[in-house]
Amino acid sequence: MNMQTIKEIVIMLGIILLIPVAIRYGVEIYSPMPDYKYVLEKKESERGVAQKEYDETLQNYQFNYSIANLIIGLLLIIIGNCIHVGYVGIALIASGIFCMMSGSYTYWHKFGAIIKFSVIVSTILILIFIAYQLGRLTKK
């Protein structure tokens, strides 16, 4: 393995790992993740209300995080297919898949069966389409 290949692999790993982290902190800018210390610092008589507020804020954060990951993940997969620098395209596609999995996992228990099915099937279809396009391009 030559130095150029190692550099490409390191860049790919950096892209794959940093994009989801950037999404997490990007979501926190407009939808902060609640801090459970808020509940623990309340008096015993106020904890029920504080717990409810915490749960609502957490649910809102998880929903926003999931939607952002699903949308950005889909866009990354599409953009990764269009990038002509092979290892960057691969990294974007892998990061997109990772983001979609992360986004789905975070709020999956709250999604209805139709949304779960739609997310999985649409992702599979997009990946099949990309694989088809890549196969078609390599045969030329």
N, C-alpha and C positions, 0 to 999 in steps of 0.2 A: 504494500500500500504506500503510495507516494504522498508527499507533503500536501499536494493540491487536493487530493481526495480527503485527507484528514481535515484540512481547512473547511472543505465543503460540508463534511459531516458535522463539524463543530458549529458551523453557521446554521445548518438545518436544525440541530438540537436547540440552539439558542432561539430560533424563530418559534419552534414548536413549544418550547417551555415559557417563553416570555409573553406571547400573545394572550394566553388565558389569564396570566397575572395582570396584564394591562387592562383586560376587560373587567376583571374583578375590581380593581381600583377605580376604573372609569365609572362603573356602576355606583360605587360608593360616593362619588362626587355628588350625584343627584339623588341617591337613595341610600343613605348611610346604614350600615349594618348596626343593629342595636347592641348595646353593651349590657350584659346581664348584671353587672355590678349595680346598675340602676335599681334593679329589683331587690338585690341583697341589701342595699343601703337603706331601704324603706323600713319603717316600723312594721311590726307584725300585722297591725290592723290595716295598713295601706298596701300590703304586698299583693293582695288579690287584684286590686286595680292596676298596680304596677306590672304584674305578670300578664294581665290582659293586654295592656299597652305594648309590652315587650313582644308578645306573641303576634299582635297585629303588625307591628313594625317589621318583625322578622319575616312574616309571610309576605309583606310588600317587597322587602329586599329580595327574598328568594324568587318571587315572581319576576321582578325586574332583571335580576341576574340571569334567570333562565331564558327570558325572551331575548335579552342582549346576546347571550351565547348562541342561541339557536339562529338568530338572524346573521350575526357576524360569522358564525361557523359556516353557514350556507354560502355567504359571500366569499369567504376564504377559499372554499372548495372551488367555486366558480372561477375566481381570480387565479387561483393556483393552476387551474387547467389552461388559462390563457397566457401565463408567464412562459417565456421561451428560454429562461435560464433553468435548466432541468432541476437542479437540487433546490432552488428557491421555490419552484412550483410544487415539488414534492413536499417540502416543508409546510407550505401554505395549505395544501390539501390535508396533510396529517394534522396540522394544527386545527383546521376547520372541523375535521372529524372529532378531534379531542374536545373542542369547544361545544360541539353539538351533544356529545355524550355527557359532558359536564353540565351543560344547561338542562338537559333532559333529566339527569339524575337529581339535581337540586330541587326541582319542583314536581318531579314525576308522580309522586303520590297524590298530588292535587289535580293533575290533568285527568280529564275524562277519557274513556276508552277510544272515542273517535279521534281526539287530538293525539293520543299515544300512537294509534295506528297510522294516522296521517304523517306524523313526524318520521316514524320508522320507514314507511313505504316511500315517502318523498326522498329521504336520504339515500335509500337503496337505489331508487331510480336515477338519481343524480349521479351516484357513483358508477352505476352501470353505463350511463350515457358517457361519462368521462372516460371510462375504460374503453368503450367502443370508439370514441374519438381518438384516443391515444393509439389504439390498435390500428385504426384506419390511417393515421398519419405515419406510423412506422412501416406500413406496407408499401407506401409510395416510394 
